[in-house]
Structure formats: structure tokens, C-alpha cells
Amino acid sequence: MSMFSKENMNEIFEDIKKNLVRGVKDRKHTFHTPVFCNIGDQKAIESRVVVLREFDSNNMILNFHTDFRSPKIADLMQNNNSLFVFYDPKLKVQLRIKTISSVNNQNIITEKMWERTKLVSRKCYLTQKPPSSVTSLPEDGIDDNLKGKEPTLEESEKGYKNFTVVQNKIYQIDWLYLAASGHRRLKIILTDGAPSFHWLIP
């Protein structure tokens, strides 16, 4: 468990960043799989669990990977306001992080991340049908010749056109610490990377 003073604003901010870093590196950390929310079609709120792939603590950017054909990509291109929800029952901390999302496909950013992506993960981008497609049978959309095995490096390259990195620039963090002795809540607003702090009633 992270050690911090629940009364010291700067310590709280540094602890948030440390746990986001751990969330990227440690697959067992609860911050590894946050809930990502955005405005979808018909202005409905869409939420799903994503895997936190990268956290740039200097620029305060959270990254995850997805398929370019996914409906959320079209949604984010229409409205790039987004939000992450993290919760750790051991830390007793909830984070609601407001972000502005940008979509990267077939550019320098995706080239770099694609090189680091394992074959088993590249396989996800080889589906014949786009994500969310209606299908008459329960299936994953992967070709029969790849069932139960990893693609070769050459086969995996066909998925690169679908591979997408969504970068999410943080501009506000709502930190909530739950404790029987008294809950604490802090709003952190980032302006040009500099934080300002505001205590809130939980």
C-alpha cells in the first residue's frame, strides 16, 4: 500500500502518479484496468474497461490501445471529452480523471507501440469483422487458420492498420479517500501541467 499523508495535497498528487505508473507495470494492480467513459452515439454515455498501457507522468497522459474500427473511435473523433474511473479497495482510493482524447493510427506513435506489442496481442487486430459487428453465431472474428495459435510475425502485420493508440491528456483529477475516521476528497486541476488543489466535501 502506498504511504502518504491524506492531508498533504502534494503528497496525494505524487501518490496518484506513482499508482498510475504501477498500474501500467503491474498487471495485478487494480489501476491496470480502469473504466473508460466517453460520449457515444445519440449522446449516450459509453463505458468499458480498458488496459492502461502507458502513463506519461511528465505530460500527464494516459494511453490505451484499441481497434480503429471500434465504434468508440468514431465517437471520440466527434467528441473527445473522456473520463477514467480507477478504484483500489486496498488503498481505499477512487480516482475520476477527466481527459481530452486523441486518436493515433498508422503514425509514429503507433509504429513505436506496435513494435513492442506481442504476437498474442497483435492477434486481436486480425478480426475479419469490426468490433461490435452483429454475428449470427458466438465468435471472436478470428480466421479459422489462427484458431488456438499465435500468428506469425508476417501474419500479424496485417493487423497494424487496425491498431490504434488513444492518448488521453489529463486536465482534472477527483481523488476520494475512504476511511472510517473520515473521508477526504481533493480536486486537482492541471493548467499547462501545473496542479492547483481544492479540498471538497466527500
N, C-alpha and C positions, 0 to 999 in steps of 0.2 A: 504494500500500500504506500502511496506517495505521502510524504510528510510535508505539511505546510501549515502555516497559520491561517485559520479561517477568518482572521480579522485583517490580515495584511494583503492589500489589493495587488501589489506587485508580485508577492509570493504566489498568490492564486493564479495570476496570469502566467507565470513561469511554469507552474504545475500543470496548467491546461496544456501548454505547449509540449511539456515532457510526455504527458499521456497520449497526445496525438502522435508523437514520434513513436512511442511504444506500440500504439495501435497499428502502425504501418509494419513494424518489425516483428511483432509477436502475434501470431495467428490466434492465440488463445486469449488475448486481451479483448475485453468487450468493445473497445473502441475500434477494433479491426473491422467490424461490420455495423456501421451506423445506418440509420434510416435516412434516406434522401427524399426530399419533398420538392415538388415544383408544380406550376400551374399547367394543367393539361388542356385537352380539347374541351370546348364548351365551358372554359374557365373552372373546371373541376380540379380539386387538389388531388395530385397523384403522389403516392408514397411507395417506396420499395427499399429493401435492404441492399446496400452496395458494399463492395470490399474496398477499404481505404488502401490505395496503392502508393501514395506519396503525400508527404506533408512538407512543404517548404516554409520553415519557421521564420526565415528572413523576410519573405514576401507574403506570408500568411495565406498560402494557397493549399487547398485540399484537392487531391486528384483521385479519380476512379476511372476504370475502363468500361467500355460498353460497345455494343454493335451499332454502327452508323445507321442501320435500318430500323433500329428500335424507335417506337413512337416518341419516346422522351426526347430524342434528338430534335425532331421537328418541333416539339413543344418548346424546348429551350431556345431554339432559333427564333421563335415567336415572342417568348417572354423568358428572359434569362435570370429572373429572380428565383432564388432557390434557398433551401434550408436543410441543415443536417441536424439530426437528433441523436445524441450519444447518451447512454446511461450505464453506469457501473454500480451494481449493488454492493460490492465490497468497499469501493471508495465512497459510496453514498452520494455520488455526484451525477447530476444531469446537465448536459450542455445542449443548448439550442443555438446553432450557429447560422447566421444569415450570410448568404454569399451571392455573388454575381458569377454566373457560369459562362464559360466559353468552350466551344466545341473544336477539337483538333482532329483532323482526318487527313491522312496522307501528306503530312508535313514533317518538319524536322523533329518536333516533339514526339510524334507517333513513331517515327523511324527509330529514335533512341529507345523508346519503351518496348517496341516490337522486338528489337534485338535481345532484350532481357526477358522476354516472355517465353516460358517453357512450351514445349510442343503440346503437352496435355491441355494447356490453357489456350493455345492457338486454335485447337480443335473446335472451340466454342464458336469461332468466327467462320466456320466452314459449312454452316447450315444452308440447305438449299432454299428454304423459305425464310423470310424475315421474322424476327421475334414478334410475337403476338398474332402471327397468322392463324387463321382458323384452319383446323385439320379434322378430318373425319375419324382419325384414329389417334390414340395417345402415342406420341412420338417426340423425339428430340430434334428431328430435321436433319440429322447427320446421315450421309450416304452409307449404304449397306457395306461398302468395302472398307469403311473405317470403324464399323461397329466393334467395340471391345478392344480397340488398339489405338496407339498414338499415330498421327500422320507422320510421314517422313518430312524432313525439312523442306523439300521441294513441294510436297503436297500442301504443307502449312502456309506457304507463301500466297496461296490463292485467297486466304482469309484476310490478308493485310488490308485490302481495300475496305473491309468492314470494320477493322479495328479502330477504335476511337478513344481518345483521352479527353475526358471532361475535366477542365480546370475550374476551380471554384474559389474565387477571391473573397476572403473573409472581410466583412465590414462591421459585424456586430456579433458579440457572444453574450448569451444569457446563461450565467453559471448559477446552479442551485445546489446547495449542500444540505443534505437532510440529516438531522441529528435530534435525538430526544431532548438534549439540553437546549435546543433552539436552532431552527433552520436559519440559513444565511443565503442571500441572493445578491448577485452582483451583475450589473450590466457593463460590458466593456465595448466601447465604440472606438473603432480604428479609423483614423484620418491620416492619410499618407503614411500608414504604418505605425503611427504613434497612438498609443492607447489613452483613452480617458475613462475614468471609473465612476460608477454611480451605484450606490447601495439601493436596493429595492426591498420592499416588504415581500417575503416569500409568498 
